Amino acid sequence: EHTCATDSWVAAVLKIAAFVSVELHLGSGLLSSKGVPLMGKPLIEAVWPDGVPSPRMPYSPAVKAGAWVFIAGQLASNFGPEGLAAECATHPDVPYQDVAQRLQTAFVMKNLEATCAAAGASLDDHSLRIYNWFVAPDQERDGGTWPGDGFTITPYLEERDRFLTHDRPASTGMGIKNLLVKDTVVEIDLILK
């Protein structure tokens, strides 16, 4: 079942893919007039950064296409059986989600920074588009998630701003019920050029 937000996201990705395809073909010189890679360079190159947990599913953490870098959604997980990365675990008696949000955002941003570097890009200097998913506590009511329900993304923003210090990328945040990995509360994916 698609939601309006999902449909918008899919439409945005398709527009970006079409633009990148045209730019690779016309603007970068990487393709011949028939769309064949020149100089033996692959059109799309998978990026597997050292020191960043590798997903256990069949996808690359990032791909590089010409000057563009597309980074898959990053979670605060080491992709092991415990799910949540040990350094992001909070004490069960601490009820405030913002503590988990801050720890997990720092973990994810460090991984994004390393992934960008492995792709030959700078998180701070080359980020164009960032998508954020936040586990919000109240998803059952109509009309949104945040106004008046005590939910905040301030810890996320404060951590993000330590890594993105100028010319912040266009950004979309979505409140959701759960993420793929148990106990994770933030997921971030990124497009760079």
C-alpha positions as CSV (number, residue, x, y, z in Angstrom):
1,E,0.0,0.0,0.0
2,H,1.5,3.3,-1.0
3,T,0.9,6.5,0.9
4,C,1.0,10.0,-0.4
5,A,4.5,10.5,1.1
6,T,5.7,7.2,-0.5
7,D,4.3,8.3,-3.9
8,S,6.0,11.7,-3.6
9,W,9.3,10.0,-2.7
10,V,9.1,7.6,-5.6
11,A,8.3,10.5,-8.0
12,A,11.2,12.5,-6.7
13,V,13.6,9.6,-7.1
14,L,12.5,9.0,-10.6
15,K,13.0,12.7,-11.5
16,I,16.5,12.6,-10.0
17,A,17.3,9.4,-11.9
18,A,16.1,10.9,-15.1
19,F,18.2,14.1,-14.5
20,V,21.3,12.1,-13.6
21,S,20.9,9.9,-16.7
22,V,20.7,13.0,-18.9
23,E,23.7,14.6,-17.2
24,L,25.8,11.5,-17.5
25,H,24.9,11.2,-21.1
26,L,25.3,14.8,-22.1
27,G,27.3,16.6,-19.5
28,S,30.0,14.4,-18.1
29,G,31.6,12.9,-21.1
30,L,31.5,9.5,-19.5
31,L,29.2,8.1,-22.2
32,S,29.5,7.9,-25.9
33,S,26.6,9.2,-28.0
34,K,25.1,5.7,-27.8
35,G,25.3,5.6,-24.0
36,V,28.4,3.2,-23.8
37,P,30.9,3.9,-21.1
38,L,34.1,5.5,-22.4
39,M,37.7,4.9,-21.1
40,G,36.7,1.6,-19.5
41,K,35.0,3.3,-16.6
42,P,31.8,1.7,-15.3
43,L,28.7,3.8,-15.5
44,I,27.8,2.9,-11.9
45,E,30.3,1.9,-9.3
46,A,29.4,0.4,-6.0
47,V,31.1,2.0,-2.9
48,W,31.9,-0.2,0.1
49,P,33.6,2.0,2.7
50,D,36.0,0.5,5.2
51,G,34.9,0.7,8.9
52,V,31.2,1.1,8.1
53,P,28.9,-1.8,8.8
54,S,28.0,-3.7,5.6
55,P,24.3,-4.5,4.9
56,R,23.3,-8.1,5.0
57,M,20.9,-7.6,2.1
58,P,21.8,-7.5,-1.7
59,Y,22.5,-3.8,-2.1
60,S,25.5,-1.5,-2.0
61,P,25.8,1.1,0.8
62,A,26.4,3.7,-1.9
63,V,26.8,4.0,-5.7
64,K,28.7,6.5,-7.7
65,A,27.4,7.5,-11.1
66,G,29.7,10.1,-12.7
67,A,30.0,13.0,-10.3
68,W,26.9,11.9,-8.4
69,V,26.9,9.7,-5.2
70,F,23.7,8.0,-3.9
71,I,24.0,6.7,-0.4
72,A,21.4,4.1,0.8
73,G,19.5,4.7,4.0
74,Q,21.8,4.4,7.0
75,L,20.7,3.1,10.4
76,A,22.4,2.8,13.8
77,S,23.0,-0.9,13.2
78,N,26.0,-3.1,12.8
79,F,23.7,-5.5,10.9
80,G,24.4,-8.3,13.5
81,P,21.9,-10.4,15.4
82,E,21.5,-7.7,18.1
83,G,20.3,-5.1,15.6
84,L,21.1,-1.8,17.2
85,A,24.8,-0.9,17.3
86,A,26.2,-1.4,20.8
87,E,27.5,2.1,21.0
88,C,23.9,3.4,20.4
89,A,22.2,1.4,23.2
90,T,20.6,3.5,25.9
91,H,19.7,2.5,29.4
92,P,16.2,1.1,29.5
93,D,15.2,3.3,32.5
94,V,15.9,6.5,30.5
95,P,12.5,7.2,28.9
96,Y,13.5,10.1,26.7
97,Q,13.8,9.2,23.0
98,D,15.9,12.2,22.3
99,V,18.9,10.5,24.0
100,A,18.6,7.6,21.5
101,Q,18.0,10.0,18.6
102,R,21.2,11.9,19.5
103,L,23.4,8.8,19.8
104,Q,22.0,7.2,16.7
105,T,22.3,10.3,14.6
106,A,26.0,10.7,15.6
107,F,26.6,7.1,14.6
108,V,24.8,7.4,11.3
109,M,26.5,10.7,10.4
110,K,29.9,9.3,11.1
111,N,29.1,6.4,8.8
112,L,27.8,8.8,6.1
113,E,31.0,10.8,6.4
114,A,33.1,7.7,5.9
115,T,30.9,6.6,3.0
116,C,31.2,10.0,1.3
117,A,35.0,9.9,1.7
118,A,35.2,6.4,0.2
119,A,33.3,7.7,-2.8
120,G,35.6,10.7,-3.1
121,A,33.1,13.2,-1.9
122,S,32.7,15.4,1.2
123,L,29.6,15.1,3.4
124,D,29.9,18.8,4.3
125,D,30.7,20.2,0.9
126,H,28.9,18.0,-1.6
127,S,25.5,17.0,0.0
128,L,22.5,18.0,-2.2
129,R,19.6,16.1,-0.8
130,I,19.0,14.4,2.5
131,Y,16.0,12.2,3.4
132,N,15.3,11.5,7.1
133,W,12.9,9.0,8.7
134,F,12.1,9.4,12.4
135,V,10.3,7.0,14.6
136,A,7.6,9.1,16.1
137,P,5.7,7.9,19.2
138,D,2.2,8.8,18.1
139,Q,1.3,7.6,14.6
140,E,-2.3,6.6,15.2
141,R,-4.0,10.0,15.1
142,D,-5.0,11.9,12.0
143,G,-3.3,15.1,11.0
144,G,0.4,14.4,11.4
145,T,2.7,13.4,14.2
146,W,4.6,16.3,15.8
147,P,2.5,19.3,16.7
148,G,1.6,19.1,20.3
149,D,2.7,15.5,21.0
150,G,6.0,16.3,22.6
151,F,8.1,14.8,19.7
152,T,11.2,16.7,18.7
153,I,14.0,16.3,16.2
154,T,16.2,18.9,17.9
155,P,18.8,16.2,19.0
156,Y,19.0,15.0,15.4
157,L,19.4,18.6,14.1
158,E,22.1,19.4,16.7
159,E,24.2,16.3,15.7
160,R,23.6,16.8,12.0
161,D,24.8,20.4,12.3
162,R,28.1,19.2,13.6
163,F,28.7,17.5,10.3
164,L,26.9,19.8,7.9
165,T,28.2,23.2,8.8
166,H,27.3,25.3,5.7
167,D,25.0,25.2,2.7
168,R,22.9,22.5,4.2
169,P,21.2,20.2,1.7
170,A,17.6,20.2,0.8
171,S,15.9,18.0,3.4
172,T,12.8,16.1,4.0
173,G,11.8,14.4,7.3
174,M,9.1,11.8,7.8
175,G,7.6,10.5,11.0
176,I,7.0,6.7,10.8
177,K,6.0,4.0,13.2
178,N,9.1,1.8,13.0
179,L,12.3,1.2,11.1
180,L,13.6,-2.0,9.7
181,V,16.0,-2.7,12.6
182,K,14.6,-3.0,16.1
183,D,15.2,0.0,18.4
184,T,16.5,2.3,15.7
185,V,14.8,5.7,15.7
186,V,16.5,7.5,12.8
187,E,17.4,6.6,9.2
188,I,19.2,8.9,6.8
189,D,19.9,8.6,3.1
190,L,21.8,11.1,1.0
191,I,22.5,12.3,-2.5
192,L,25.7,14.2,-3.3
193,K,27.4,15.8,-6.3
